[in-house]
Amino acid sequence: MLGQEESIVECLSSPEQVRQSRTDGSVELFYKYFYETLVGDKYLCVVIKNGNDDLFLITAYFTDKVKEGKVLYG
């Protein structure tokens, strides 16, 4: 994800959809569709974990489809 910092910020600040993880209720997946990435037209998924007092960015990756899980936004 080198060089994708701006896309990650954009995904977190204006996601198209946010889903709760099926396996961990404190984990949320933020999705936004991007055209013409280095790997083609894909969703960017940014995964965060809600801690007691703060949030942790766990990972970010491009994917073809949105994962299952409770829709929190979008």
Distance bins in CASP14 RR format, pairs under 12 A and 6 or more apart:
PFRMAT RR
TARGET T0000
AUTHOR 0000-0000-0000
RMODE 2
METHOD distances of the structure
MODEL  1
1 7 0 0 0 0 1 0 0 0 0 0 0
1 8 1 0 0 1 0 0 0 0 0 0 0
1 11 0 0 0 0 0 1 0 0 0 0 0
1 37 0 0 0 0 0 1 0 0 0 0 0
1 38 0 0 0 0 1 0 0 0 0 0 0
1 39 0 0 0 0 0 1 0 0 0 0 0
1 42 0 0 0 0 0 1 0 0 0 0 0
1 44 0 0 0 0 1 0 0 0 0 0 0
1 45 0 0 0 0 0 1 0 0 0 0 0
1 46 0 0 0 0 1 0 0 0 0 0 0
1 47 0 0 0 0 0 1 0 0 0 0 0
1 57 0 0 0 0 0 1 0 0 0 0 0
1 59 0 0 0 0 1 0 0 0 0 0 0
1 60 1 0 1 0 0 0 0 0 0 0 0
1 61 1 0 0 1 0 0 0 0 0 0 0
1 62 0 0 0 0 1 0 0 0 0 0 0
2 8 0 0 0 0 0 1 0 0 0 0 0
2 38 0 0 0 0 1 0 0 0 0 0 0
2 60 0 0 0 0 0 1 0 0 0 0 0
3 9 0 0 0 0 0 1 0 0 0 0 0
3 37 0 0 0 0 0 1 0 0 0 0 0
3 38 0 0 0 0 1 0 0 0 0 0 0
3 60 0 0 0 0 0 1 0 0 0 0 0
4 10 0 0 0 0 1 0 0 0 0 0 0
4 11 0 0 0 0 1 0 0 0 0 0 0
4 32 0 0 0 0 0 1 0 0 0 0 0
4 34 0 0 0 0 1 0 0 0 0 0 0
4 37 0 0 0 0 1 0 0 0 0 0 0
4 38 0 0 0 0 1 0 0 0 0 0 0
4 39 0 0 0 0 0 1 0 0 0 0 0
4 42 0 0 0 0 0 1 0 0 0 0 0
4 44 1 0 0 1 0 0 0 0 0 0 0
4 45 0 0 0 0 0 1 0 0 0 0 0
4 46 0 0 0 0 1 0 0 0 0 0 0
4 59 0 0 0 0 0 1 0 0 0 0 0
4 60 1 0 0 1 0 0 0 0 0 0 0
4 61 0 0 0 0 1 0 0 0 0 0 0
4 62 0 0 0 0 1 0 0 0 0 0 0
5 11 0 0 0 0 0 1 0 0 0 0 0
5 12 0 0 0 0 0 1 0 0 0 0 0
5 44 0 0 0 0 0 1 0 0 0 0 0
5 46 0 0 0 0 0 1 0 0 0 0 0
5 57 0 0 0 0 0 1 0 0 0 0 0
5 60 0 0 0 0 1 0 0 0 0 0 0
6 12 0 0 0 0 0 1 0 0 0 0 0
6 13 0 0 0 0 0 1 0 0 0 0 0
6 32 0 0 0 0 0 1 0 0 0 0 0
6 34 0 0 0 0 0 1 0 0 0 0 0
6 44 0 0 0 0 0 1 0 0 0 0 0
6 60 0 0 0 0 0 1 0 0 0 0 0
7 13 0 0 0 0 0 1 0 0 0 0 0
7 14 0 0 0 0 0 1 0 0 0 0 0
7 15 0 0 0 0 0 1 0 0 0 0 0
7 30 0 0 0 0 0 1 0 0 0 0 0
7 31 0 0 0 0 0 1 0 0 0 0 0
7 32 1 0 0 1 0 0 0 0 0 0 0
7 33 0 0 0 0 0 1 0 0 0 0 0
7 34 1 0 0 1 0 0 0 0 0 0 0
7 35 0 0 0 0 0 1 0 0 0 0 0
7 36 0 0 0 0 0 1 0 0 0 0 0
7 37 1 0 0 1 0 0 0 0 0 0 0
7 38 0 0 0 0 0 1 0 0 0 0 0
7 42 0 0 0 0 0 1 0 0 0 0 0
7 43 0 0 0 0 0 1 0 0 0 0 0
7 44 1 0 1 0 0 0 0 0 0 0 0
7 45 0 0 0 0 0 1 0 0 0 0 0
7 46 0 0 0 0 1 0 0 0 0 0 0
7 60 0 0 0 0 1 0 0 0 0 0 0
7 61 0 0 0 0 0 1 0 0 0 0 0
7 62 0 0 0 0 1 0 0 0 0 0 0
8 14 0 0 0 0 0 1 0 0 0 0 0
8 15 0 0 0 0 0 1 0 0 0 0 0
8 30 0 0 0 0 1 0 0 0 0 0 0
8 32 0 0 0 0 1 0 0 0 0 0 0
8 34 0 0 0 0 0 1 0 0 0 0 0
8 44 1 0 0 1 0 0 0 0 0 0 0
8 45 0 0 0 0 0 1 0 0 0 0 0
8 46 1 0 1 0 0 0 0 0 0 0 0
8 47 0 0 0 0 0 1 0 0 0 0 0
8 48 0 0 0 0 0 1 0 0 0 0 0
8 57 1 0 0 1 0 0 0 0 0 0 0
8 58 0 0 0 0 0 1 0 0 0 0 0
8 59 0 0 0 0 0 1 0 0 0 0 0
8 60 1 0 1 0 0 0 0 0 0 0 0
8 61 0 0 0 0 0 1 0 0 0 0 0
8 62 0 0 0 0 0 1 0 0 0 0 0
9 15 0 0 0 0 0 1 0 0 0 0 0
9 30 0 0 0 0 0 1 0 0 0 0 0
9 32 0 0 0 0 0 1 0 0 0 0 0
9 44 0 0 0 0 0 1 0 0 0 0 0
9 46 0 0 0 0 1 0 0 0 0 0 0
9 57 0 0 0 0 0 1 0 0 0 0 0
9 60 0 0 0 0 0 1 0 0 0 0 0
10 16 0 0 0 0 0 1 0 0 0 0 0
10 30 0 0 0 0 0 1 0 0 0 0 0
10 31 0 0 0 0 0 1 0 0 0 0 0
10 32 1 0 0 1 0 0 0 0 0 0 0
10 33 0 0 0 0 0 1 0 0 0 0 0
10 34 0 0 0 0 1 0 0 0 0 0 0
10 44 0 0 0 0 1 0 0 0 0 0 0
10 46 0 0 0 0 1 0 0 0 0 0 0
10 60 0 0 0 0 0 1 0 0 0 0 0
11 17 0 0 0 0 0 1 0 0 0 0 0
11 18 0 0 0 0 1 0 0 0 0 0 0
11 28 0 0 0 0 0 1 0 0 0 0 0
11 29 0 0 0 0 0 1 0 0 0 0 0
11 30 1 0 1 0 0 0 0 0 0 0 0
11 31 1 0 0 1 0 0 0 0 0 0 0
11 32 1 0 1 0 0 0 0 0 0 0 0
11 33 0 0 0 0 1 0 0 0 0 0 0
11 34 0 0 0 0 1 0 0 0 0 0 0
11 37 0 0 0 0 0 1 0 0 0 0 0
11 42 0 0 0 0 0 1 0 0 0 0 0
11 43 0 0 0 0 1 0 0 0 0 0 0
11 44 1 0 1 0 0 0 0 0 0 0 0
11 45 1 0 0 1 0 0 0 0 0 0 0
11 46 1 0 1 0 0 0 0 0 0 0 0
11 47 0 0 0 0 0 1 0 0 0 0 0
11 48 0 0 0 0 0 1 0 0 0 0 0
11 57 0 0 0 0 0 1 0 0 0 0 0
11 60 1 0 0 1 0 0 0 0 0 0 0
11 61 0 0 0 0 0 1 0 0 0 0 0
11 62 0 0 0 0 0 1 0 0 0 0 0
11 63 0 0 0 0 0 1 0 0 0 0 0
12 18 0 0 0 0 1 0 0 0 0 0 0
12 28 0 0 0 0 0 1 0 0 0 0 0
12 29 0 0 0 0 0 1 0 0 0 0 0
12 30 1 0 1 0 0 0 0 0 0 0 0
12 31 0 0 0 0 0 1 0 0 0 0 0
12 32 0 0 0 0 1 0 0 0 0 0 0
12 44 0 0 0 0 1 0 0 0 0 0 0
12 45 0 0 0 0 0 1 0 0 0 0 0
12 46 1 0 1 0 0 0 0 0 0 0 0
12 47 0 0 0 0 0 1 0 0 0 0 0
12 48 1 0 0 1 0 0 0 0 0 0 0
12 55 0 0 0 0 1 0 0 0 0 0 0
12 57 0 0 0 0 1 0 0 0 0 0 0
12 60 0 0 0 0 1 0 0 0 0 0 0
12 73 0 0 0 0 0 1 0 0 0 0 0
13 30 0 0 0 0 1 0 0 0 0 0 0
13 32 0 0 0 0 1 0 0 0 0 0 0
13 46 0 0 0 0 0 1 0 0 0 0 0
14 30 0 0 0 0 1 0 0 0 0 0 0
14 31 0 0 0 0 0 1 0 0 0 0 0
14 32 1 0 0 1 0 0 0 0 0 0 0
14 33 0 0 0 0 0 1 0 0 0 0 0
14 44 0 0 0 0 0 1 0 0 0 0 0
14 46 0 0 0 0 0 1 0 0 0 0 0
14 73 0 0 0 0 0 1 0 0 0 0 0
14 74 0 0 0 0 0 1 0 0 0 0 0
15 28 0 0 0 0 1 0 0 0 0 0 0
15 29 0 0 0 0 1 0 0 0 0 0 0
15 30 1 0 1 0 0 0 0 0 0 0 0
15 31 1 0 1 0 0 0 0 0 0 0 0
15 32 1 0 1 0 0 0 0 0 0 0 0
15 33 0 0 0 0 0 1 0 0 0 0 0
15 34 0 0 0 0 0 1 0 0 0 0 0
15 43 0 0 0 0 0 1 0 0 0 0 0
15 44 0 0 0 0 1 0 0 0 0 0 0
15 45 0 0 0 0 1 0 0 0 0 0 0
15 46 0 0 0 0 1 0 0 0 0 0 0
15 47 0 0 0 0 0 1 0 0 0 0 0
15 48 0 0 0 0 0 1 0 0 0 0 0
15 66 0 0 0 0 0 1 0 0 0 0 0
15 71 0 0 0 0 0 1 0 0 0 0 0
15 72 0 0 0 0 1 0 0 0 0 0 0
15 73 1 0 0 1 0 0 0 0 0 0 0
15 74 1 0 0 1 0 0 0 0 0 0 0
16 29 0 0 0 0 0 1 0 0 0 0 0
16 30 0 0 0 0 1 0 0 0 0 0 0
16 31 1 0 1 0 0 0 0 0 0 0 0
16 32 1 0 1 0 0 0 0 0 0 0 0
16 33 1 0 0 1 0 0 0 0 0 0 0
16 34 0 0 0 0 0 1 0 0 0 0 0
16 43 0 0 0 0 1 0 0 0 0 0 0
16 44 0 0 0 0 1 0 0 0 0 0 0
16 45 0 0 0 0 0 1 0 0 0 0 0
16 46 0 0 0 0 0 1 0 0 0 0 0
16 66 0 0 0 0 1 0 0 0 0 0 0
16 71 0 0 0 0 0 1 0 0 0 0 0
16 73 0 0 0 0 1 0 0 0 0 0 0
16 74 1 0 0 1 0 0 0 0 0 0 0
17 28 0 0 0 0 0 1 0 0 0 0 0
17 29 0 0 0 0 1 0 0 0 0 0 0
17 30 1 0 0 1 0 0 0 0 0 0 0
17 31 1 0 1 0 0 0 0 0 0 0 0
17 32 0 0 0 0 1 0 0 0 0 0 0
17 33 0 0 0 0 1 0 0 0 0 0 0
17 43 0 0 0 0 1 0 0 0 0 0 0
17 44 0 0 0 0 0 1 0 0 0 0 0
17 45 0 0 0 0 1 0 0 0 0 0 0
17 46 0 0 0 0 0 1 0 0 0 0 0
17 65 0 0 0 0 0 1 0 0 0 0 0
17 66 1 0 0 1 0 0 0 0 0 0 0
17 67 0 0 0 0 0 1 0 0 0 0 0
17 69 0 0 0 0 0 1 0 0 0 0 0
17 70 0 0 0 0 0 1 0 0 0 0 0
17 71 1 0 0 1 0 0 0 0 0 0 0
17 72 0 0 0 0 1 0 0 0 0 0 0
17 73 1 0 0 1 0 0 0 0 0 0 0
17 74 1 0 1 0 0 0 0 0 0 0 0
18 27 0 0 0 0 0 1 0 0 0 0 0
18 28 1 0 1 0 0 0 0 0 0 0 0
18 29 1 0 0 1 0 0 0 0 0 0 0
18 30 1 0 1 0 0 0 0 0 0 0 0
18 31 1 0 0 1 0 0 0 0 0 0 0
18 32 0 0 0 0 0 1 0 0 0 0 0
18 45 0 0 0 0 0 1 0 0 0 0 0
18 46 0 0 0 0 1 0 0 0 0 0 0
18 47 0 0 0 0 0 1 0 0 0 0 0
18 48 0 0 0 0 1 0 0 0 0 0 0
18 50 0 0 0 0 0 1 0 0 0 0 0
18 66 0 0 0 0 0 1 0 0 0 0 0
18 67 0 0 0 0 0 1 0 0 0 0 0
18 69 0 0 0 0 0 1 0 0 0 0 0
18 70 0 0 0 0 1 0 0 0 0 0 0
18 71 1 0 0 1 0 0 0 0 0 0 0
18 72 1 0 1 0 0 0 0 0 0 0 0
18 73 1 1 0 0 0 0 0 0 0 0 0
18 74 1 0 0 1 0 0 0 0 0 0 0
19 25 0 0 0 0 0 1 0 0 0 0 0
19 27 0 0 0 0 1 0 0 0 0 0 0
19 28 1 0 0 1 0 0 0 0 0 0 0
19 29 1 0 1 0 0 0 0 0 0 0 0
19 30 0 0 0 0 1 0 0 0 0 0 0
19 31 1 0 0 1 0 0 0 0 0 0 0
19 43 0 0 0 0 0 1 0 0 0 0 0
19 45 0 0 0 0 1 0 0 0 0 0 0
19 46 0 0 0 0 0 1 0 0 0 0 0
19 47 0 0 0 0 0 1 0 0 0 0 0
19 48 0 0 0 0 0 1 0 0 0 0 0
19 65 0 0 0 0 0 1 0 0 0 0 0
19 66 1 0 0 1 0 0 0 0 0 0 0
19 67 1 0 0 1 0 0 0 0 0 0 0
19 68 1 0 0 1 0 0 0 0 0 0 0
19 69 1 0 1 0 0 0 0 0 0 0 0
19 70 1 0 0 1 0 0 0 0 0 0 0
19 71 1 0 1 0 0 0 0 0 0 0 0
19 72 1 0 0 1 0 0 0 0 0 0 0
19 73 0 0 0 0 1 0 0 0 0 0 0
19 74 0 0 0 0 1 0 0 0 0 0 0
20 26 0 0 0 0 1 0 0 0 0 0 0
20 27 1 0 0 1 0 0 0 0 0 0 0
20 28 1 0 1 0 0 0 0 0 0 0 0
20 29 1 0 0 1 0 0 0 0 0 0 0
20 30 0 0 0 0 0 1 0 0 0 0 0
20 47 0 0 0 0 0 1 0 0 0 0 0
20 48 0 0 0 0 0 1 0 0 0 0 0
20 49 0 0 0 0 0 1 0 0 0 0 0
20 50 0 0 0 0 1 0 0 0 0 0 0
20 67 0 0 0 0 0 1 0 0 0 0 0
20 68 0 0 0 0 0 1 0 0 0 0 0
20 69 1 0 1 0 0 0 0 0 0 0 0
20 70 1 0 1 0 0 0 0 0 0 0 0
20 71 0 0 0 0 1 0 0 0 0 0 0
20 72 1 0 1 0 0 0 0 0 0 0 0
20 73 0 0 0 0 0 1 0 0 0 0 0
21 27 1 1 0 0 0 0 0 0 0 0 0
21 28 1 0 0 1 0 0 0 0 0 0 0
21 29 1 0 0 1 0 0 0 0 0 0 0
21 30 0 0 0 0 0 1 0 0 0 0 0
21 45 0 0 0 0 0 1 0 0 0 0 0
21 47 1 0 0 1 0 0 0 0 0 0 0
21 48 0 0 0 0 0 1 0 0 0 0 0
21 49 0 0 0 0 1 0 0 0 0 0 0
21 50 0 0 0 0 0 1 0 0 0 0 0
21 58 0 0 0 0 1 0 0 0 0 0 0
21 67 0 0 0 0 1 0 0 0 0 0 0
21 68 0 0 0 0 1 0 0 0 0 0 0
21 69 1 0 0 1 0 0 0 0 0 0 0
21 70 0 0 0 0 1 0 0 0 0 0 0
21 72 0 0 0 0 0 1 0 0 0 0 0
22 28 0 0 0 0 0 1 0 0 0 0 0
22 29 0 0 0 0 1 0 0 0 0 0 0
22 67 1 0 0 1 0 0 0 0 0 0 0
22 68 1 0 1 0 0 0 0 0 0 0 0
22 69 1 0 1 0 0 0 0 0 0 0 0
22 70 1 0 0 1 0 0 0 0 0 0 0
22 71 0 0 0 0 0 1 0 0 0 0 0
23 29 0 0 0 0 0 1 0 0 0 0 0
23 47 0 0 0 0 0 1 0 0 0 0 0
23 49 0 0 0 0 0 1 0 0 0 0 0
23 67 0 0 0 0 0 1 0 0 0 0 0
23 68 0 0 0 0 0 1 0 0 0 0 0
23 69 0 0 0 0 1 0 0 0 0 0 0
23 70 0 0 0 0 0 1 0 0 0 0 0
24 47 0 0 0 0 1 0 0 0 0 0 0
24 48 0 0 0 0 0 1 0 0 0 0 0
24 49 1 0 0 1 0 0 0 0 0 0 0
24 50 0 0 0 0 1 0 0 0 0 0 0
24 51 0 0 0 0 0 1 0 0 0 0 0
24 56 0 0 0 0 0 1 0 0 0 0 0
24 58 0 0 0 0 1 0 0 0 0 0 0
24 69 0 0 0 0 0 1 0 0 0 0 0
24 70 0 0 0 0 0 1 0 0 0 0 0
25 48 0 0 0 0 0 1 0 0 0 0 0
25 49 0 0 0 0 1 0 0 0 0 0 0
25 50 0 0 0 0 1 0 0 0 0 0 0
25 51 0 0 0 0 0 1 0 0 0 0 0
25 69 0 0 0 0 1 0 0 0 0 0 0
25 70 0 0 0 0 1 0 0 0 0 0 0
25 72 0 0 0 0 0 1 0 0 0 0 0
26 47 0 0 0 0 0 1 0 0 0 0 0
26 48 0 0 0 0 1 0 0 0 0 0 0
26 49 1 0 1 0 0 0 0 0 0 0 0
26 50 1 0 1 0 0 0 0 0 0 0 0
26 51 1 0 0 1 0 0 0 0 0 0 0
26 52 0 0 0 0 1 0 0 0 0 0 0
26 54 0 0 0 0 0 1 0 0 0 0 0
26 55 0 0 0 0 1 0 0 0 0 0 0
26 56 0 0 0 0 1 0 0 0 0 0 0
26 58 0 0 0 0 0 1 0 0 0 0 0
27 45 0 0 0 0 0 1 0 0 0 0 0
27 46 0 0 0 0 0 1 0 0 0 0 0
27 47 1 0 0 1 0 0 0 0 0 0 0
27 48 1 0 0 1 0 0 0 0 0 0 0
27 49 1 0 1 0 0 0 0 0 0 0 0
27 50 1 0 0 1 0 0 0 0 0 0 0
27 51 0 0 0 0 0 1 0 0 0 0 0
27 55 0 0 0 0 0 1 0 0 0 0 0
27 56 0 0 0 0 1 0 0 0 0 0 0
27 57 0 0 0 0 0 1 0 0 0 0 0
27 58 1 0 0 1 0 0 0 0 0 0 0
27 59 0 0 0 0 0 1 0 0 0 0 0
27 67 0 0 0 0 0 1 0 0 0 0 0
27 69 0 0 0 0 0 1 0 0 0 0 0
27 70 0 0 0 0 0 1 0 0 0 0 0
27 72 0 0 0 0 0 1 0 0 0 0 0
28 45 0 0 0 0 0 1 0 0 0 0 0
28 46 0 0 0 0 1 0 0 0 0 0 0
28 47 1 0 0 1 0 0 0 0 0 0 0
28 48 1 0 1 0 0 0 0 0 0 0 0
28 49 1 0 0 1 0 0 0 0 0 0 0
28 50 1 0 0 1 0 0 0 0 0 0 0
28 51 0 0 0 0 0 1 0 0 0 0 0
28 55 0 0 0 0 1 0 0 0 0 0 0
28 56 0 0 0 0 0 1 0 0 0 0 0
28 57 0 0 0 0 0 1 0 0 0 0 0
28 58 0 0 0 0 1 0 0 0 0 0 0
28 67 0 0 0 0 0 1 0 0 0 0 0
28 69 0 0 0 0 0 1 0 0 0 0 0
28 70 0 0 0 0 1 0 0 0 0 0 0
28 71 0 0 0 0 0 1 0 0 0 0 0
28 72 1 0 0 1 0 0 0 0 0 0 0
28 73 0 0 0 0 1 0 0 0 0 0 0
29 43 0 0 0 0 1 0 0 0 0 0 0
29 44 0 0 0 0 0 1 0 0 0 0 0
29 45 1 0 1 0 0 0 0 0 0 0 0
29 46 1 0 0 1 0 0 0 0 0 0 0
29 47 1 0 1 0 0 0 0 0 0 0 0
29 48 0 0 0 0 1 0 0 0 0 0 0
29 49 0 0 0 0 0 1 0 0 0 0 0
29 57 0 0 0 0 0 1 0 0 0 0 0
29 58 0 0 0 0 1 0 0 0 0 0 0
29 59 0 0 0 0 1 0 0 0 0 0 0
29 60 0 0 0 0 0 1 0 0 0 0 0
29 61 0 0 0 0 0 1 0 0 0 0 0
29 63 0 0 0 0 1 0 0 0 0 0 0
29 65 0 0 0 0 0 1 0 0 0 0 0
29 66 1 0 0 1 0 0 0 0 0 0 0
29 67 1 0 0 1 0 0 0 0 0 0 0
29 68 0 0 0 0 0 1 0 0 0 0 0
29 69 0 0 0 0 1 0 0 0 0 0 0
29 70 0 0 0 0 0 1 0 0 0 0 0
29 71 0 0 0 0 0 1 0 0 0 0 0
29 72 0 0 0 0 1 0 0 0 0 0 0
29 73 0 0 0 0 0 1 0 0 0 0 0
30 43 0 0 0 0 1 0 0 0 0 0 0
30 44 0 0 0 0 1 0 0 0 0 0 0
30 45 1 0 0 1 0 0 0 0 0 0 0
30 46 1 0 1 0 0 0 0 0 0 0 0
30 47 1 0 0 1 0 0 0 0 0 0 0
30 48 1 0 0 1 0 0 0 0 0 0 0
30 55 0 0 0 0 0 1 0 0 0 0 0
30 57 0 0 0 0 1 0 0 0 0 0 0
30 58 0 0 0 0 0 1 0 0 0 0 0
30 59 0 0 0 0 0 1 0 0 0 0 0
30 60 0 0 0 0 1 0 0 0 0 0 0
30 61 0 0 0 0 0 1 0 0 0 0 0
30 66 0 0 0 0 0 1 0 0 0 0 0
30 67 0 0 0 0 0 1 0 0 0 0 0
30 72 0 0 0 0 1 0 0 0 0 0 0
30 73 0 0 0 0 1 0 0 0 0 0 0
30 74 0 0 0 0 0 1 0 0 0 0 0
31 42 0 0 0 0 0 1 0 0 0 0 0
31 43 1 0 1 0 0 0 0 0 0 0 0
31 44 1 0 0 1 0 0 0 0 0 0 0
31 45 1 0 1 0 0 0 0 0 0 0 0
31 46 0 0 0 0 1 0 0 0 0 0 0
31 47 0 0 0 0 0 1 0 0 0 0 0
31 60 0 0 0 0 0 1 0 0 0 0 0
31 61 0 0 0 0 0 1 0 0 0 0 0
31 62 0 0 0 0 0 1 0 0 0 0 0
31 63 0 0 0 0 1 0 0 0 0 0 0
31 64 0 0 0 0 0 1 0 0 0 0 0
31 65 0 0 0 0 1 0 0 0 0 0 0
31 66 1 0 1 0 0 0 0 0 0 0 0
31 67 0 0 0 0 1 0 0 0 0 0 0
31 69 0 0 0 0 0 1 0 0 0 0 0
31 71 0 0 0 0 0 1 0 0 0 0 0
31 72 0 0 0 0 0 1 0 0 0 0 0
31 73 0 0 0 0 1 0 0 0 0 0 0
31 74 0 0 0 0 1 0 0 0 0 0 0
32 42 0 0 0 0 0 1 0 0 0 0 0
32 43 1 0 0 1 0 0 0 0 0 0 0
32 44 1 0 1 0 0 0 0 0 0 0 0
32 45 0 0 0 0 1 0 0 0 0 0 0
32 46 0 0 0 0 1 0 0 0 0 0 0
32 60 0 0 0 0 0 1 0 0 0 0 0
32 62 0 0 0 0 0 1 0 0 0 0 0
32 63 0 0 0 0 0 1 0 0 0 0 0
32 66 0 0 0 0 0 1 0 0 0 0 0
32 73 0 0 0 0 0 1 0 0 0 0 0
32 74 0 0 0 0 0 1 0 0 0 0 0
33 40 0 0 0 0 0 1 0 0 0 0 0
33 41 1 0 0 1 0 0 0 0 0 0 0
33 42 1 0 0 1 0 0 0 0 0 0 0
33 43 1 0 1 0 0 0 0 0 0 0 0
33 44 1 0 0 1 0 0 0 0 0 0 0
33 45 0 0 0 0 0 1 0 0 0 0 0
33 62 0 0 0 0 0 1 0 0 0 0 0
33 63 0 0 0 0 0 1 0 0 0 0 0
33 64 0 0 0 0 0 1 0 0 0 0 0
33 65 0 0 0 0 0 1 0 0 0 0 0
33 66 0 0 0 0 1 0 0 0 0 0 0
34 40 0 0 0 0 1 0 0 0 0 0 0
34 41 1 0 0 1 0 0 0 0 0 0 0
34 42 1 0 0 1 0 0 0 0 0 0 0
34 43 1 0 0 1 0 0 0 0 0 0 0
34 44 1 0 1 0 0 0 0 0 0 0 0
34 45 0 0 0 0 0 1 0 0 0 0 0
34 46 0 0 0 0 0 1 0 0 0 0 0
34 60 0 0 0 0 0 1 0 0 0 0 0
34 62 1 0 0 1 0 0 0 0 0 0 0
34 63 0 0 0 0 0 1 0 0 0 0 0
35 41 1 0 1 0 0 0 0 0 0 0 0
35 42 0 0 0 0 1 0 0 0 0 0 0
35 43 0 0 0 0 0 1 0 0 0 0 0
35 44 0 0 0 0 0 1 0 0 0 0 0
35 62 0 0 0 0 0 1 0 0 0 0 0
36 42 0 0 0 0 1 0 0 0 0 0 0
36 62 0 0 0 0 0 1 0 0 0 0 0
37 43 0 0 0 0 1 0 0 0 0 0 0
37 44 1 0 0 1 0 0 0 0 0 0 0
37 60 0 0 0 0 0 1 0 0 0 0 0
37 61 0 0 0 0 0 1 0 0 0 0 0
37 62 1 0 1 0 0 0 0 0 0 0 0
37 63 0 0 0 0 0 1 0 0 0 0 0
37 64 0 0 0 0 0 1 0 0 0 0 0
38 44 0 0 0 0 0 1 0 0 0 0 0
38 62 0 0 0 0 1 0 0 0 0 0 0
39 61 0 0 0 0 1 0 0 0 0 0 0
39 62 1 0 1 0 0 0 0 0 0 0 0
39 63 0 0 0 0 1 0 0 0 0 0 0
39 64 0 0 0 0 1 0 0 0 0 0 0
40 62 1 0 0 1 0 0 0 0 0 0 0
40 63 0 0 0 0 0 1 0 0 0 0 0
40 64 0 0 0 0 1 0 0 0 0 0 0
41 62 0 0 0 0 1 0 0 0 0 0 0
41 63 0 0 0 0 0 1 0 0 0 0 0
41 64 0 0 0 0 1 0 0 0 0 0 0
42 60 0 0 0 0 0 1 0 0 0 0 0
42 61 0 0 0 0 1 0 0 0 0 0 0
42 62 1 1 0 0 0 0 0 0 0 0 0
42 63 1 0 0 1 0 0 0 0 0 0 0
42 64 1 0 0 1 0 0 0 0 0 0 0
42 65 0 0 0 0 1 0 0 0 0 0 0
42 66 0 0 0 0 0 1 0 0 0 0 0
43 60 0 0 0 0 0 1 0 0 0 0 0
43 61 0 0 0 0 1 0 0 0 0 0 0
43 62 1 0 0 1 0 0 0 0 0 0 0
43 63 1 0 1 0 0 0 0 0 0 0 0
43 64 1 0 0 1 0 0 0 0 0 0 0
43 65 1 0 0 1 0 0 0 0 0 0 0
43 66 1 0 0 1 0 0 0 0 0 0 0
43 67 0 0 0 0 1 0 0 0 0 0 0
44 59 0 0 0 0 0 1 0 0 0 0 0
44 60 1 0 0 1 0 0 0 0 0 0 0
44 61 1 0 0 1 0 0 0 0 0 0 0
44 62 1 0 1 0 0 0 0 0 0 0 0
44 63 0 0 0 0 1 0 0 0 0 0 0
44 64 0 0 0 0 0 1 0 0 0 0 0
44 66 0 0 0 0 0 1 0 0 0 0 0
45 57 0 0 0 0 0 1 0 0 0 0 0
45 58 0 0 0 0 0 1 0 0 0 0 0
45 59 0 0 0 0 1 0 0 0 0 0 0
45 60 1 0 0 1 0 0 0 0 0 0 0
45 61 1 0 1 0 0 0 0 0 0 0 0
45 62 1 0 0 1 0 0 0 0 0 0 0
45 63 1 0 1 0 0 0 0 0 0 0 0
45 64 0 0 0 0 0 1 0 0 0 0 0
45 65 0 0 0 0 1 0 0 0 0 0 0
45 66 1 0 0 1 0 0 0 0 0 0 0
45 67 1 0 0 1 0 0 0 0 0 0 0
46 55 0 0 0 0 0 1 0 0 0 0 0
46 56 0 0 0 0 0 1 0 0 0 0 0
46 57 1 0 0 1 0 0 0 0 0 0 0
46 58 0 0 0 0 1 0 0 0 0 0 0
46 59 1 0 0 1 0 0 0 0 0 0 0
46 60 1 0 1 0 0 0 0 0 0 0 0
46 61 0 0 0 0 1 0 0 0 0 0 0
46 62 0 0 0 0 0 1 0 0 0 0 0
46 63 0 0 0 0 0 1 0 0 0 0 0
47 55 0 0 0 0 0 1 0 0 0 0 0
47 56 0 0 0 0 1 0 0 0 0 0 0
47 57 1 0 0 1 0 0 0 0 0 0 0
47 58 1 0 1 0 0 0 0 0 0 0 0
47 59 1 0 1 0 0 0 0 0 0 0 0
47 60 1 0 0 1 0 0 0 0 0 0 0
47 61 0 0 0 0 1 0 0 0 0 0 0
47 63 0 0 0 0 0 1 0 0 0 0 0
47 67 0 0 0 0 1 0 0 0 0 0 0
48 54 0 0 0 0 0 1 0 0 0 0 0
48 55 1 0 1 0 0 0 0 0 0 0 0
48 56 1 0 0 1 0 0 0 0 0 0 0
48 57 1 0 1 0 0 0 0 0 0 0 0
48 58 1 0 0 1 0 0 0 0 0 0 0
48 59 0 0 0 0 1 0 0 0 0 0 0
48 60 0 0 0 0 1 0 0 0 0 0 0
48 72 0 0 0 0 0 1 0 0 0 0 0
49 55 1 0 0 1 0 0 0 0 0 0 0
49 56 1 0 1 0 0 0 0 0 0 0 0
49 57 0 0 0 0 1 0 0 0 0 0 0
49 58 1 0 1 0 0 0 0 0 0 0 0
49 59 0 0 0 0 0 1 0 0 0 0 0
50 56 0 0 0 0 1 0 0 0 0 0 0
50 57 0 0 0 0 0 1 0 0 0 0 0
50 58 0 0 0 0 0 1 0 0 0 0 0
50 72 0 0 0 0 0 1 0 0 0 0 0
51 57 0 0 0 0 0 1 0 0 0 0 0
51 58 0 0 0 0 0 1 0 0 0 0 0
61 67 0 0 0 0 0 1 0 0 0 0 0
66 74 0 0 0 0 0 1 0 0 0 0 0
END
